[in-house]
């Protein structure tokens, strides 16, 4: 399947590439070395429209599709995967959830602030005993007049300390199983909210990861997203967008791994010739390039299907599963081609090697993707033979 980009899509791709290679590249090493979240970078991304990619113009967005967002995330990830995390969560999860399920008042209240970059969007689902198992969420939300009182904590929340708007999934009725969850829009200045533990991670260091603590946190009832008890549907219904974002991030990392491997292999000499002239090196390069192209087709196709309004959970999971795997394989091979110096901080492949590992974990582990894919395939076969 050949996926040709439109002129508009190529323009988005070039704009993201130019910005990443100039502005983000200028601060990327400092950001990742010191764990700095660069507010100025996100302000500039907002000015270029990248924080409201798929939102309509009436809310300050630019009204592009998921493929445009994928193209932007891929280019940003080629320079700084950490920056791409915030852009992906903000667009694919927070913006999307409020736009799709939020009331008219919530949309007017939050989306203009988010598309302008005034407020960074954050998604808070994971708890110590709840992640892949969404139904295990136990953070409580109890109705008290015109407010809900939230108690509990969320862990491993990307850019949670920089949040302007947080989508929180909490338990409003533990007796109703999958219908016991409710989604809320929470602001960081609501009484009872605080930032807990700040995680020190293996990679993605320019993207902060924190614990969010809710101690009798009072949230207006008007900030319920959708209806009470619809939180499971919202959490599961937003997964496709989030997973496409991580698949795009995987593409960017894999492409940089290939780029760095080729550039290094053309310069490095051993036994009197460039290492790019050894067959072992060329086979690694061939496999990397082939896998990246295959992953790109899967990711772009999933985004196209989502833009067309088609059911695409299987295709999205395939894209996320394959792209995240080949990204890890690519950074492994690229570091191998670099040899010992690739293990040092002098070469960027060391950072990308660390960054890539989480791709097969967050937004649904590779094991969860296989469950989704196999379930959809078995359903298709059952329909085929029962028809």
matplotlib code that plots the C-alpha trace (Angstrom):
import matplotlib.pyplot as plt

x = [0.0, 1.5, 0.6, 1.2, 1.3, -0.7, 0.9, -0.5, 0.8, 4.3, 4.1, 3.4, 6.2, 8.7, 7.6, 8.0, 11.4, 12.8, 11.7, 13.0, 16.4, 16.9, 15.0, 14.8, 18.2, 19.7, 18.6, 18.1, 21.4, 21.0, 17.3, 18.0, 21.2, 19.5, 16.0, 14.6, 11.2, 11.6, 8.6, 9.8, 9.9, 6.2, 5.3, 6.9, 5.2, 1.9, 2.5, 3.1, -0.1, 1.3, -0.6, -3.9, -3.3, -6.6, -8.8, -11.2, -10.5, -13.4, -11.4, -8.1, -6.9, -5.7, -8.1, -5.6, -5.9, -4.2, -1.7, -0.5, 0.0, 1.9, 4.2, 4.9, 5.6, 7.9, 10.0, 10.1, 11.1, 14.0, 15.6, 14.0, 11.6, 11.0, 9.4, 7.2, 5.7, 4.1, 2.9, 1.4, -0.4, -1.7, -3.1, -4.0, -5.4, -6.3, -7.5, -9.2, -11.1, -12.4, -13.4, -15.1, -16.8, -16.7, -19.7, -20.0, -19.0, -15.9, -14.8, -15.1, -13.5, -10.4, -9.7, -8.8, -6.3, -4.9, -4.6, -2.9, -0.3, -1.5, -2.4, -0.5, -2.8, -2.0, -3.6, -3.8, -4.9, -2.1, -2.1, 0.1, -2.3, -3.9, -2.4, -3.1, -6.0, -8.1, -10.9, -8.6, -8.6, -9.3, -8.9, -12.2, -14.5, -17.5, -20.3, -20.8, -23.4, -22.1, -18.6, -16.8, -14.2, -11.2, -8.9, -5.9, -2.9, -1.8, 1.7, 4.1, 2.3, 4.2, 4.6, 2.2, 4.1, 3.6, -0.1, -2.7, -5.5, -5.5, -7.8, -8.3, -10.0, -11.5, -13.8, -17.3, -19.0, -16.8, -19.9, -20.6, -17.5, -16.7, -19.3, -17.8, -15.3, -15.7, -13.5, -12.8, -11.1, -8.9, -6.9, -3.7, -4.9, -8.0, -7.9, -6.4, -4.2, -0.4, 2.6, 4.2, 7.2, 9.3, 10.7, 14.3, 14.1, 16.3, 15.4, 13.1, 14.7, 13.5, 9.9, 9.2, 7.3, 5.6, 3.1, -0.2, -1.7, -5.4, -6.3, -9.9, -9.5, -12.6, -13.7, -16.8, -19.5, -19.6, -16.0, -17.2, -16.4, -19.3, -21.4, -20.7, -19.9, -18.6, -14.9, -14.1, -15.5, -13.6, -10.3, -10.6, -12.0, -8.9, -6.3, -6.1, -5.0, -2.4, -1.0, -0.7, 1.3, 3.8, 4.1, 5.0, 7.5, 9.0, 9.4, 11.4, 13.7, 14.2, 15.0, 17.6, 19.2, 19.5, 20.8, 23.4, 24.5, 25.1, 26.9, 29.2, 29.9, 30.9, 33.5, 34.8, 37.7, 38.9, 41.3, 42.1, 38.6, 35.3, 33.1, 30.2, 32.0, 31.8, 28.9, 27.9, 27.4, 25.5, 23.1, 22.3, 21.6, 19.4, 17.4, 17.0, 15.8, 13.4, 11.8, 11.5, 9.7, 7.3, 6.6, 6.0, 3.4, 1.6, 1.6, 0.5, -2.2, -3.6, -3.6, -5.4, -8.1, -8.6, -9.0, -11.6, -13.6, -13.0, -12.7, -8.9, -8.0, -6.4, -4.4, -3.3, -2.1, -0.2, 1.4, 2.4, 3.6, 5.7, 7.1, 8.1, 9.8, 11.8, 12.8, 14.4, 16.1, 17.3, 18.9, 20.5, 22.1, 23.1, 24.9, 26.6, 27.8, 29.2, 31.0, 32.4, 32.0, 28.3, 28.1, 29.3, 27.4, 29.5, 27.3, 23.5, 22.8, 23.4, 20.4, 18.2, 19.1, 17.8, 14.8, 13.6, 13.1, 9.8, 8.2, 7.2, 5.8, 3.7, 0.3, -0.2, 2.6, 3.5, 1.8, -1.4, -1.1, -0.9, -4.1, -5.9, -4.7, -5.5, -8.9, -9.8, -8.5, -10.4, -13.6, -13.1, -12.6, -15.8, -17.8, -16.3, -17.3, -20.7, -21.8]
y = [0.0, 3.3, 6.3, 9.6, 12.8, 15.8, 19.2, 20.3, 17.2, 17.8, 21.4, 20.3, 17.7, 20.3, 22.9, 20.4, 19.2, 22.7, 23.7, 20.6, 20.8, 24.5, 25.4, 22.0, 20.9, 24.0, 23.0, 19.2, 18.2, 20.6, 19.6, 15.9, 16.2, 18.4, 17.1, 20.5, 20.9, 23.8, 26.1, 28.3, 25.4, 24.5, 28.2, 28.3, 25.0, 26.5, 29.5, 27.2, 25.4, 22.1, 22.2, 22.3, 20.1, 18.3, 20.8, 23.0, 26.6, 27.7, 26.5, 28.0, 24.8, 24.4, 21.6, 19.1, 15.3, 12.5, 11.9, 15.5, 15.0, 11.8, 13.6, 16.3, 13.9, 11.8, 14.9, 16.2, 12.7, 12.6, 15.3, 15.0, 12.2, 13.8, 16.8, 14.6, 13.0, 16.3, 17.2, 13.7, 13.5, 17.1, 16.4, 12.7, 12.4, 15.6, 17.8, 14.8, 13.7, 17.1, 17.7, 14.4, 13.9, 17.2, 19.5, 22.7, 24.7, 22.5, 22.9, 26.7, 26.8, 24.7, 24.1, 27.7, 27.7, 24.4, 25.1, 28.4, 26.7, 28.6, 25.2, 22.0, 18.9, 15.9, 12.5, 10.7, 7.1, 5.0, 4.0, 1.6, -1.3, 0.1, 0.6, -2.0, -3.1, 0.1, -1.3, -1.6, 2.2, 2.9, 6.6, 7.7, 10.5, 11.1, 13.6, 16.4, 18.8, 20.7, 19.2, 15.8, 15.1, 13.1, 11.1, 9.0, 9.3, 8.8, 7.7, 7.9, 10.9, 12.6, 16.4, 16.3, 19.0, 21.3, 20.6, 23.3, 20.8, 17.2, 14.4, 12.2, 8.8, 8.1, 5.6, 6.9, 3.6, 0.5, -1.8, -1.2, -2.9, -1.4, 1.3, 2.7, 5.0, 8.7, 11.2, 14.7, 17.8, 19.0, 22.2, 22.2, 25.0, 23.1, 22.7, 19.4, 18.8, 18.6, 17.1, 14.1, 12.1, 13.1, 10.1, 9.7, 7.7, 5.7, 7.9, 10.6, 12.9, 16.2, 15.0, 15.1, 12.1, 12.6, 11.4, 13.4, 13.5, 14.2, 14.8, 15.9, 17.6, 19.4, 19.4, 21.1, 18.7, 20.6, 19.3, 15.8, 14.7, 13.0, 11.5, 9.8, 6.2, 6.7, 6.9, 3.4, 4.1, 7.4, 5.8, 2.9, 5.2, 7.5, 4.7, 4.7, 8.3, 7.9, 4.7, 6.3, 9.1, 6.6, 4.8, 8.1, 8.7, 5.3, 6.1, 9.2, 7.4, 4.6, 7.0, 8.9, 5.6, 4.7, 8.2, 8.1, 4.6, 5.4, 8.7, 7.0, 3.9, 6.1, 7.9, 5.1, 3.0, -0.4, -2.8, -0.2, 0.5, 2.2, 0.0, 0.8, -1.3, -4.5, -6.8, -7.2, -3.4, -3.2, -6.0, -4.2, -1.0, -2.9, -4.5, -1.2, 0.7, -2.1, -2.3, 1.5, 1.7, -1.1, 0.5, 3.9, 2.3, 0.7, 4.0, 6.2, 3.8, 3.7, 7.5, 7.6, 5.2, 7.2, 10.4, 8.6, 7.8, 4.0, 1.5, 1.0, -0.4, -3.5, -1.4, 1.1, -1.7, -3.3, 0.0, 0.6, -3.0, -3.1, 0.5, 0.3, -3.0, -1.9, 1.3, -0.7, -3.0, 0.0, 1.8, -1.5, -2.0, 1.6, 1.5, -1.8, -0.1, 2.8, 0.3, 1.5, 5.2, 4.7, 3.8, 7.2, 10.5, 12.0, 10.4, 10.9, 7.2, 6.7, 9.0, 7.5, 4.0, 4.9, 6.8, 3.9, 1.3, 2.8, 2.7, -0.9, -0.1, 3.0, 3.6, -0.2, -2.7, -4.8, -7.7, -5.7, -4.8, -8.5, -9.1, -6.4, -7.6, -11.3, -10.5, -8.5, -11.1, -13.9, -11.8, -11.3, -15.0, -15.8, -13.3, -14.8, -18.4, -17.5, -15.4]
z = [0.0, -1.1, 1.0, -0.8, 1.2, 0.2, -0.3, 3.0, 4.8, 3.3, 4.5, 8.0, 7.9, 6.7, 9.2, 12.1, 10.7, 10.3, 13.8, 15.4, 13.7, 14.5, 17.8, 19.6, 18.5, 20.1, 23.6, 23.3, 25.0, 27.9, 28.3, 28.5, 30.5, 33.2, 33.0, 31.9, 30.4, 28.0, 28.3, 25.5, 23.1, 23.8, 23.5, 20.0, 19.1, 20.0, 17.9, 14.9, 15.6, 16.9, 20.2, 18.5, 15.5, 15.3, 16.9, 14.8, 14.3, 16.5, 19.5, 18.2, 16.5, 12.9, 12.0, 10.6, 10.7, 12.6, 9.8, 10.1, 13.8, 13.1, 10.7, 13.2, 16.1, 13.9, 13.0, 16.6, 17.8, 15.4, 17.5, 21.0, 21.8, 25.2, 23.6, 21.5, 24.6, 25.8, 22.2, 21.8, 25.1, 24.8, 21.3, 21.2, 24.6, 26.5, 23.6, 22.0, 25.1, 25.9, 22.3, 21.8, 25.2, 27.0, 27.3, 25.3, 28.3, 29.0, 25.4, 25.5, 28.9, 28.2, 24.5, 23.5, 26.4, 25.4, 21.6, 22.4, 24.6, 27.7, 29.3, 28.8, 28.7, 30.9, 31.1, 34.5, 34.5, 36.0, 39.6, 41.6, 40.8, 37.6, 34.2, 31.6, 33.8, 33.6, 35.6, 38.6, 39.1, 42.8, 43.2, 44.7, 43.6, 45.9, 45.0, 47.5, 46.3, 43.3, 43.6, 43.6, 46.3, 44.9, 47.0, 45.9, 43.7, 40.1, 39.2, 36.3, 34.8, 32.0, 32.4, 35.3, 37.1, 34.1, 33.7, 33.0, 32.5, 33.7, 32.6, 35.7, 35.7, 39.1, 40.7, 41.5, 42.3, 43.1, 43.0, 39.3, 37.8, 34.4, 34.9, 38.0, 36.4, 35.7, 33.8, 35.2, 34.0, 36.9, 37.2, 39.3, 41.5, 42.7, 46.5, 47.6, 44.5, 44.8, 43.0, 44.7, 43.9, 40.8, 39.1, 37.9, 34.7, 32.4, 29.4, 28.1, 30.7, 29.3, 29.9, 33.6, 35.1, 38.5, 41.0, 41.3, 44.8, 45.5, 49.1, 49.4, 46.0, 45.2, 41.5, 40.2, 39.0, 35.8, 35.1, 34.7, 31.1, 29.5, 32.2, 35.5, 34.9, 31.4, 32.4, 31.1, 27.7, 27.5, 28.7, 26.2, 23.4, 23.6, 23.4, 19.6, 19.4, 22.1, 20.6, 17.2, 18.9, 20.4, 17.1, 15.4, 18.2, 17.5, 13.8, 14.7, 17.0, 14.5, 11.7, 13.8, 14.7, 11.0, 10.1, 12.9, 12.0, 8.3, 9.0, 11.6, 9.4, 6.5, 8.6, 10.9, 9.5, 10.7, 9.0, 6.3, 5.1, 6.2, 8.3, 6.0, 3.4, 5.6, 4.7, 8.4, 8.6, 5.3, 6.4, 9.6, 7.6, 5.1, 7.8, 9.7, 6.6, 5.5, 9.0, 9.3, 5.9, 6.9, 10.2, 8.5, 6.2, 9.2, 11.2, 8.3, 7.3, 10.9, 11.0, 7.6, 8.8, 12.0, 9.9, 7.8, 10.9, 10.4, 13.2, 13.5, 16.9, 15.3, 12.8, 15.5, 17.8, 14.9, 14.2, 17.8, 18.4, 15.3, 15.3, 19.0, 18.4, 15.3, 17.1, 19.9, 17.3, 15.3, 18.3, 19.3, 15.9, 15.6, 18.9, 17.8, 14.7, 16.8, 19.0, 22.4, 21.6, 21.1, 24.8, 25.8, 26.1, 23.3, 20.7, 20.6, 20.0, 23.7, 24.5, 21.9, 23.1, 26.6, 25.2, 23.0, 25.8, 27.1, 23.7, 24.3, 27.7, 27.8, 26.1, 26.4, 26.6, 23.6, 25.3, 25.5, 21.8, 21.0, 23.0, 21.1, 17.7, 18.3, 19.7, 16.6, 14.2, 16.0, 15.8, 12.1, 11.5, 13.6, 11.5, 8.3, 9.1, 10.7, 7.8]

ax = plt.figure().add_subplot(projection="3d")
ax.plot(x, y, z, "-o")
ax.set_aspect("equal")
plt.show()
